[in-house]
Amino acid sequence: MAAKHPELSALAVQLGEQWHGLLPGFHRLVFEGGHVLLTLCIGEVKVLLKEQSFEADSVYLAGVNWLQAPDICDPHLLTAVARCCRRGTRLASMMASKSVVDGLTQCGFEVSETTPMAPQGELLQASFNPRWEPKKSSAFNLPKPRSPARCIVLGAGLAGAACAASLARRGWQVTVLDAHAAAAGGASALPVGLLAPHVSPDDSMLSRLSRSGLRATWQVAKSQLEAAVDWQASGVLQRRFDTSAGLPKHWPEAGEHWSRLAGPDERQAVKAASSSADTGSENVTPALWHAAGGWIKPQRLVHALLATPGVNARYGVKIASLKRSSSAHPDGCWQVFDADGKAIAEAELLVLAAGFESAGLASTHAHLRLQAVRGQVTWGEVNDARALPPFPVNGHGSFIPAFLNDAGQPSWLMGATFERDNFRADVKVTDQLDIFGRLQQLLPHTAGALKASFDADLTRAWAGVRCVSPDRLPIVGPLDDAALPGLHACTALGSRGLSFAVLCGELLAAGLHAEPLPIEKRLAQSLLASRYHIAE
Ligand SMILES: Cc1cc2nc3c(=O)[nH]c(=O)nc-3n(C[C@H](O)[C@H](O)[C@H](O)COP(=O)(O)OP(=O)(O)OC[C@H]3O[C@@H](n4cnc5c(N)ncnc54)[C@H](O)[C@@H]3O)c2cc1C
C-alpha cells in the first residue's frame, strides 16, 4: 500500500516498527507521543467485539466486497457493533448491499444515503438512532464517560506516574502527592529492574498481561528515555530449574518475538558464565530466550512520565485520610487531609497509587486486599566483564550484567529476596547471603568471580517493599463506582511494576473515557478491586 502511496511511507515505517509479536488478542500501538492510539484486535470479530468496551464516535465497516466479509450481515455481529455505539454514532461502509442495509436498520441504524464511488462501488452512510433506549452491557468503563477535570494521584512511583501521564494526556489537571522528598522514593527507587514476559503452558492472564505491559513500557522507553543509559532491550535468558519449557504447546510464530527455547548461541554464552554443563547438553533443563526482554531504570521512567504537560507533583506531603464531599462541588469531589486534619487538595477524581499504603488510605471507604513483600537487591561495579553473561539472566533470582550506575560506571545487579508481611524497607546483612546463594545457583562461575566483592563488602544493597494482591495481578480501576464515584486505584504491581505500570495507567484512563480498552474486557475486569467482592 505504501509503495503505491509514497506520501504514506513515513507513516508506514512508524507502523512497521511496532508491527511485531501480534499473537491472537489485543495489541495497543502508540503514535505521536500517545496522542494517536491504534488498538489491534486479532481473532474472530464477533468474539473480539464482546471483549471490547467503548463508545465509538464513528465506525467504518471494512471488507472490500461481500465475498471477503461474508459474516458482515450476521445479526449477532451487527448487534455487537451497535453495542459499541451511542446515539449519533456515524457509520460508513463500502458494503452497501441490501442485506447490510437491512441488518443495520434492524440494529438501530438509520441509513441516510448510498453514494456511488468508482472504482470501489457504493459508499453507505448511516447514523445510530434506535427507536429504543440503547442498553449498555456491564463494562469495565463507567456508566457515562467522564469529562476531564481535576485529579489527585496519591503516590509518585511507577503506578502514580503512569496514571498521571495517561490522564494528563487526556486533558485532566493532575496533582501528584507523595510523602517522599522526591519522585520514585518507594519501591520504584530500585536502581535497575528487569523486563521479561511471563510464560505459562496455558498462556494465563498473567502471561498475556505481561506481554501487553512490556509493549506499553518499551513504547515509552523508546520515545522518551535514552537507550543504553536508561534502558536496553538486550533480551533475557531464563534458566528453568524444572524440566518444562513453560511455553504454550502450540505457540504461533508471532510468539517467537516474545519468548522461545534458547538457541545454541544464547545457551553457550550463559554456559560460560555458569560453568555448568546443564545449559548446554541435550537432556537437561531447558532455557528460554525472552527476545522482548531487557532492563530499565524505574526512576528514569517515573521522571519521564511525570514530565507530561498537565502533571504537577508535590513532595514531602503525607496524606492521612480522604473524604468525599458533595458540598464543595455539584457532582461531588474528593478531599485529602494530612495527619493534623488539614485539607491538602481536592479534586473530582482521586487515584490511590500509594503501593501497600493504598489499603490504609482506602480503609474507611473500601477494603483493599494488599500484602507487603519486602525485597533486597545487591549491586556493584564491573571489574571483569569476562566472568559475566552478555545479557540478563533470570530463573532463581535475576542478574543484570551491565548497566551504568549514577556515576556512569558499568555495574551489575543481582536480586532479589522476598519477605512477606514486612513493610520496612531496611537493608539486612542476612539478605546479602541469601542473594549470593541465589547467584551461586543461577550463575556459579559469575558467583565465583564476584565472591571477593561480596566478601570485602564492595557491593551495595537496596531494599524496598512490593505490594501484592492475593492473585498476584494488579488492582486497577474504580473501587466501587456506585457508592464511591471518582475513587480509583492503581496498585498491587507486585514484582512486575516495570511491566504493568504504563499499561495500567492507560487502562484506567481508557475506562474513564469509554475509549477502546488496551486489553480484553475479561482481563480488564479481572483487575478490578471488586473481583474479590465476588469471591468473598
Ligand atoms: C527488591 C525489589 C526488586 C524488584 N525488581 C523488579 C524488577 O526487576 N522488575 C519489575 O518490573 N519490578 C521489580 N520490582 C517491583 C517494582 O519495584 C514495583 O512493582 C513498583 O516500583 C511499584 O510501584 P508503585 O508506584 O506501585 O509503588 P511505589 O514505587 O512504592 O510508590 C508508592 C508511592 O506512594 C507514596 N505514598 C505511600 N503512602 C503515602 C501517603 N500516605 N501519602 C503520600 N504518599 C504516599 C510513597 O512515598 C511512594 O513513593 C522490585 C521490587 C523490589 C522491592
PDBQT file of the ligand as one rigid body, heavy atoms in Angstrom, charges set to zero:
ROOT
HETATM    1  C1  LIG A 601      13.796  -5.764  45.675  1.00  0.00    +0.000 C 
HETATM    2  C2  LIG A 601      12.852  -5.446  44.576  1.00  0.00    +0.000 A 
HETATM    3  C3  LIG A 601      13.161  -5.823  43.268  1.00  0.00    +0.000 A 
HETATM    4  C4  LIG A 601      12.287  -5.548  42.224  1.00  0.00    +0.000 A 
HETATM    5  N1  LIG A 601      12.632  -5.897  40.934  1.00  0.00    +0.000 NA
HETATM    6  C5  LIG A 601      11.776  -5.631  39.918  1.00  0.00    +0.000 A 
HETATM    7  C6  LIG A 601      12.122  -5.942  38.576  1.00  0.00    +0.000 A 
HETATM    8  O1  LIG A 601      13.206  -6.450  38.279  1.00  0.00    +0.000 OA
HETATM    9  N2  LIG A 601      11.212  -5.669  37.600  1.00  0.00    +0.000 N 
HETATM   10  C7  LIG A 601       9.996  -5.109  37.874  1.00  0.00    +0.000 A 
HETATM   11  O2  LIG A 601       9.202  -4.887  36.967  1.00  0.00    +0.000 OA
HETATM   12  N3  LIG A 601       9.666  -4.768  39.143  1.00  0.00    +0.000 NA
HETATM   13  C8  LIG A 601      10.514  -5.027  40.157  1.00  0.00    +0.000 A 
HETATM   14  N4  LIG A 601      10.158  -4.707  41.440  1.00  0.00    +0.000 N 
HETATM   15  C9  LIG A 601       8.799  -4.198  41.682  1.00  0.00    +0.000 C 
HETATM   16  C10 LIG A 601       8.654  -2.714  41.396  1.00  0.00    +0.000 C 
HETATM   17  O3  LIG A 601       9.692  -2.016  42.026  1.00  0.00    +0.000 OA
HETATM   18  C11 LIG A 601       7.293  -2.270  41.911  1.00  0.00    +0.000 C 
HETATM   19  O4  LIG A 601       6.270  -3.069  41.321  1.00  0.00    +0.000 OA
HETATM   20  C12 LIG A 601       6.960  -0.819  41.593  1.00  0.00    +0.000 C 
HETATM   21  O5  LIG A 601       8.013   0.023  41.917  1.00  0.00    +0.000 OA
HETATM   22  C13 LIG A 601       5.713  -0.401  42.352  1.00  0.00    +0.000 C 
HETATM   23  O6  LIG A 601       5.414   0.928  42.032  1.00  0.00    +0.000 OA
HETATM   24  P1  LIG A 601       4.269   1.700  42.843  1.00  0.00    +0.000 P 
HETATM   25  O7  LIG A 601       4.157   3.031  42.245  1.00  0.00    +0.000 OA
HETATM   26  O8  LIG A 601       3.069   0.852  42.939  1.00  0.00    +0.000 OA
HETATM   27  O9  LIG A 601       4.824   1.780  44.323  1.00  0.00    +0.000 OA
HETATM   28  P2  LIG A 601       5.945   2.753  44.924  1.00  0.00    +0.000 P 
HETATM   29  O10 LIG A 601       7.060   2.965  43.992  1.00  0.00    +0.000 OA
HETATM   30  O11 LIG A 601       6.281   2.197  46.270  1.00  0.00    +0.000 OA
HETATM   31  O12 LIG A 601       5.206   4.143  45.061  1.00  0.00    +0.000 OA
HETATM   32  C14 LIG A 601       4.244   4.391  46.056  1.00  0.00    +0.000 C 
HETATM   33  C15 LIG A 601       4.438   5.824  46.495  1.00  0.00    +0.000 C 
HETATM   34  O13 LIG A 601       3.356   6.187  47.328  1.00  0.00    +0.000 OA
HETATM   35  C16 LIG A 601       3.850   7.077  48.289  1.00  0.00    +0.000 C 
HETATM   36  N5  LIG A 601       2.958   7.063  49.454  1.00  0.00    +0.000 N 
HETATM   37  C17 LIG A 601       2.618   5.991  50.217  1.00  0.00    +0.000 A 
HETATM   38  N6  LIG A 601       1.776   6.374  51.181  1.00  0.00    +0.000 NA
HETATM   39  C18 LIG A 601       1.590   7.711  51.037  1.00  0.00    +0.000 A 
HETATM   40  C19 LIG A 601       0.823   8.668  51.746  1.00  0.00    +0.000 A 
HETATM   41  N7  LIG A 601       0.085   8.319  52.808  1.00  0.00    +0.000 N 
HETATM   42  N8  LIG A 601       0.855   9.959  51.347  1.00  0.00    +0.000 NA
HETATM   43  C20 LIG A 601       1.607  10.311  50.268  1.00  0.00    +0.000 A 
HETATM   44  N9  LIG A 601       2.364   9.439  49.559  1.00  0.00    +0.000 NA
HETATM   45  C21 LIG A 601       2.332   8.151  49.942  1.00  0.00    +0.000 A 
HETATM   46  C22 LIG A 601       5.228   6.544  48.637  1.00  0.00    +0.000 C 
HETATM   47  O14 LIG A 601       6.020   7.570  49.191  1.00  0.00    +0.000 OA
HETATM   48  C23 LIG A 601       5.710   6.030  47.291  1.00  0.00    +0.000 C 
HETATM   49  O15 LIG A 601       6.551   6.957  46.642  1.00  0.00    +0.000 OA
HETATM   50  C24 LIG A 601      11.038  -4.924  42.502  1.00  0.00    +0.000 A 
HETATM   51  C25 LIG A 601      10.737  -4.525  43.791  1.00  0.00    +0.000 A 
HETATM   52  C26 LIG A 601      11.626  -4.783  44.837  1.00  0.00    +0.000 A 
HETATM   53  C27 LIG A 601      11.283  -4.338  46.214  1.00  0.00    +0.000 C 
ENDROOT
TORSDOF 0
